[in-house]
Amino acid sequence: MNNTIITGIGGLPSMPSAPSAPAGSSGEQGGFGETLRNAIHSVDQLNQTSDSQVGELLKGDRQDIHNVMIAVEKADVSFQLMMQVRNKILNAYQEVSKLQF
């Protein structure tokens, strides 16, 4: 599992540190967009996992409702965190677009 911003959120990658190589070089580790893609992919995986566990519970294939509820809550909390990050990014974009150069 990747380093996490908040322990227990499950799979959300930490923000990358300052790049060691200049931008555009072949040693670049990925940028902001790649970090966002990885985070969205992690949230999607948590959602798919919780959906499959709920489906198994409804079919009677699972008996551990506690683990299913934990998976559902992890997916919910990670989605809420992703939405807050999206809102902050949109607010920052709107502020930058108001600047006059």
Buried (B, 14 or more C-beta within 10 A) or exposed (E): EEEBEEEEBBBBBEEEEEEEEEEEEEEEEEEEEEBBEBBBEBBBBBBEBBEEBBEBBEEEEBEEEEEBBBBBEBBEBBBEBBEEBEEEEEEEEEEEEEEEE
